[in-house]
């Protein structure tokens, strides 16, 4: 394959040929993305091609010398990576909310069930792919419908988020990533972790990702097991992680996203 695809978003499915595929909504239409040995392919299947999905390329070879040698060596072995910057802010918010409380594997199942049950389903050469229901649809669902999709716990959060999104999305989607994090925390029951995860997904900027996230800590420890990482309850991980990258935001983005990508491809 050409480089490595970052598949942290739960919409990515594995194809029969061993590649990956995903449907996404942009401001102008719905696209199907697929990844195989020849690289990434994008096709608009509904609407127009006016607004294309954006791919963020990250190369860990550019990480500074402040990154521990074992960690940098492991990430260098990954090579350049490509990640889709989620073109639909509402999907980024939905994904982050559905990740609350549950483990990553369960969140993936929940997201896919949610999209298949209430979203838009598309027939593709890779089988049926679905995009999430929009904010207006979410506000129309009742308690039983949330429960039927396994999202009863998430109902008040998603509906509060949908209400605020309907009011503010035109302003939100023009914000800088760090400002978007602050705006999203104004939604009831959306805390700093959910806001930062959603904003990073949408902007494609992982310098604002919650760096003390369990996934970041887990994969970093697996890449460099001999490094003296802070313990699970030690809150110094985030500041130390940021310090490793130095003062440049690009390095922090590269360090964090490369680590998450390594984890998604780990045995």
C-alpha positions in Angstrom: 0.0 0.0 0.0 1.0 3.6 -0.5 1.9 4.8 3.0 -0.4 4.2 5.9 -4.1 5.2 6.4 -5.2 6.4 9.8 -8.4 4.6 10.6 -9.2 5.9 14.1 -12.7 7.0 13.0 -15.3 4.2 13.5 -16.8 4.8 10.0 -13.9 3.0 8.3 -14.7 -0.6 7.5 -12.4 -3.4 6.2 -13.1 -4.5 2.7 -13.0 -8.0 1.4 -9.8 -7.2 -0.4 -8.2 -6.1 2.9 -8.4 -2.4 2.2 -10.6 0.2 3.9 -13.8 2.1 2.9 -15.9 4.9 4.4 -18.8 7.2 3.4 -18.5 10.9 4.4 -20.7 14.0 4.0 -19.2 17.3 2.9 -21.0 20.6 2.5 -21.9 19.8 -1.1 -22.5 16.0 -1.2 -21.8 12.5 0.0 -18.5 10.8 -0.9 -17.3 7.2 -0.8 -13.6 6.9 0.1 -11.6 3.7 -0.4 -8.1 2.7 0.3 -6.1 -0.1 -1.4 -2.6 -0.9 -2.5 -2.8 2.0 -5.0 -3.7 4.6 -2.4 -6.8 6.6 -1.6 -9.7 7.0 -4.0 -12.6 9.4 -3.6 -15.9 9.4 -5.5 -18.9 11.7 -5.0 -22.1 9.6 -5.0 -24.7 12.2 -4.1 -24.8 16.0 -4.6 -21.9 17.8 -6.2 -18.1 17.7 -6.1 -17.8 21.4 -5.1 -16.5 20.6 -1.6 -14.0 17.7 -1.6 -12.8 15.8 1.5 -9.4 17.0 2.8 -6.6 14.6 3.6 -3.9 15.5 6.2 -0.5 13.9 5.6 1.8 13.4 8.6 5.4 12.2 8.6 7.0 11.3 12.0 10.5 11.5 10.5 10.2 15.3 11.1 9.7 14.9 14.9 12.2 16.8 17.0 15.0 15.3 19.0 13.1 16.1 22.2 11.0 13.0 21.5 12.5 9.9 23.3 14.6 7.9 20.9 12.7 4.6 21.3 9.4 6.4 20.7 10.7 8.2 17.6 12.2 5.1 16.2 9.0 3.2 16.5 7.0 6.0 14.8 9.6 6.4 12.1 9.0 2.8 11.2 5.4 3.7 10.6 6.3 6.1 7.8 4.1 8.8 6.3 0.4 8.6 7.2 -2.8 10.0 5.7 -5.9 10.9 7.6 -9.2 12.3 6.5 -10.1 15.5 8.2 -13.8 14.9 9.0 -15.6 17.2 6.6 -18.8 17.3 8.6 -18.6 18.9 12.0 -21.8 17.3 13.2 -20.4 13.8 12.5 -17.3 14.7 14.5 -19.4 15.8 17.4 -21.6 12.7 17.1 -18.6 10.4 17.1 -17.0 12.0 20.1 -20.2 11.9 22.1 -20.8 8.2 21.3 -17.3 7.5 22.6 -18.2 8.7 26.1 -18.2 6.1 28.8 -17.7 3.1 26.5 -14.5 1.3 25.3 -13.2 1.9 21.8 -14.5 -1.4 20.4 -18.0 -0.8 21.8 -18.0 2.8 20.6 -17.2 1.6 17.1 -20.2 -0.8 17.1 -22.5 1.8 18.6 -21.5 4.4 16.0 -22.1 2.0 13.1 -25.4 0.8 14.5 -26.5 4.4 15.0 -25.7 5.4 11.4 -27.2 2.3 9.9 -30.4 2.6 11.9 -31.1 6.4 11.5 -28.6 7.7 9.0 -28.3 7.6 5.3 -27.3 4.2 3.8 -25.4 4.0 0.5 -24.9 1.0 -1.7 -21.2 0.8 -2.8 -18.9 -1.8 -4.3 -17.7 -2.4 -0.8 -21.2 -3.1 0.6 -23.6 -0.8 2.4 -22.0 2.3 4.0 -23.8 4.8 6.1 -23.4 8.4 7.3 -24.8 9.7 10.6 -28.3 11.2 11.0 -28.1 15.0 11.0 -28.9 17.2 13.9 -32.5 17.8 12.9 -33.2 14.0 12.7 -31.6 13.5 16.1 -33.9 16.0 17.7 -36.9 14.2 16.2 -36.0 10.8 17.8 -37.8 9.7 21.0 -36.3 7.8 24.0 -37.3 4.4 22.7 -35.5 5.0 19.3 -32.3 5.9 21.2 -32.6 2.8 23.3 -33.2 0.6 20.2 -29.9 1.8 18.8 -28.1 1.2 22.1 -27.7 5.0 22.7 -30.1 5.6 25.6 -27.3 7.0 27.8 -26.2 9.4 25.0 -29.7 10.8 24.3 -29.6 14.0 26.5 -26.0 14.7 25.3 -26.7 14.2 21.6 -30.0 16.2 21.7 -28.3 19.1 23.6 -25.5 19.0 21.1 -28.0 19.0 18.2 -29.9 22.0 19.6 -26.7 24.0 20.0 -25.4 22.8 16.6 -28.5 24.0 14.8 -28.1 27.5 16.3 -24.3 27.9 16.0 -22.9 25.6 13.3 -22.3 28.3 10.7 -20.1 30.1 13.2 -18.5 27.0 14.7 -17.3 25.5 11.4 -15.4 28.7 10.7 -13.5 28.8 14.0 -9.9 28.0 14.7 -9.6 24.5 16.2 -8.7 25.8 19.7 -11.6 28.2 19.7 -14.0 25.4 18.6 -12.9 23.4 21.6 -14.0 26.2 23.9 -17.3 26.7 22.0 -18.2 23.0 22.2 -17.7 22.9 26.0 -20.6 25.3 26.3 -22.9 22.4 25.4 -24.3 20.7 28.5 -22.4 17.5 29.3 -19.7 18.0 26.6 -16.5 18.3 28.6 -13.0 19.1 27.5 -12.2 15.6 26.3 -15.2 15.3 24.0 -14.8 18.8 22.7 -11.1 18.4 21.9 -11.7 15.0 20.3 -14.4 16.4 18.1 -12.5 19.5 17.1 -9.3 17.5 16.3 -11.3 15.1 14.1 -13.0 18.0 12.2 -10.0 20.2 11.9 -7.5 17.4 11.3 -5.3 19.1 13.9 -4.2 16.7 16.6 -2.2 19.4 18.5 -5.5 20.0 20.3 -6.4 16.4 20.9 -6.7 15.4 24.6 -3.1 14.2 25.0 -3.6 12.3 28.2 -6.2 10.1 26.5 -5.9 6.4 27.4 -5.2 5.5 23.8 -2.3 7.8 23.5 -0.8 6.6 26.8 -1.4 2.9 25.9 0.2 3.0 22.5 3.1 5.2 23.6 3.9 2.7 26.4 3.8 -0.2 23.8 6.1 1.6 21.3 8.6 2.5 24.0 8.1 0.1 26.9 11.4 1.0 28.6 10.7 4.7 28.9 9.6 6.0 32.3 6.1 6.9 31.5 3.8 8.4 34.2 1.4 6.0 35.9 -2.2 5.7 35.0 -3.4 8.0 37.7 -0.5 10.4 37.3 -1.8 13.6 35.7 1.6 14.7 34.5 1.4 12.7 31.3 -0.3 15.5 29.3 2.2 18.2 30.1 5.1 15.8 29.6 3.8 14.7 26.2 3.4 18.3 25.1 6.9 19.1 26.3 8.3 16.2 24.2 7.0 17.9 21.0 8.6 21.2 21.9 7.0 24.6 21.2 5.8 23.9 17.6 2.2 22.9 17.2 3.0 20.8 14.1 5.3 18.6 16.1 2.6 18.0 18.7 0.1 17.1 16.0 2.6 14.7 14.4 3.6 13.1 17.6 -0.1 12.5 18.7 -1.6 11.5 15.4 1.3 9.2 14.5 1.0 7.4 17.9 -2.7 6.9 17.4 -2.1 5.6 13.9 0.5 3.2 15.2 -2.0 1.9 17.6 -4.7 1.3 15.0 -2.2 -0.8 13.0 -0.7 -2.6 16.0 -1.0 -6.4 16.1 
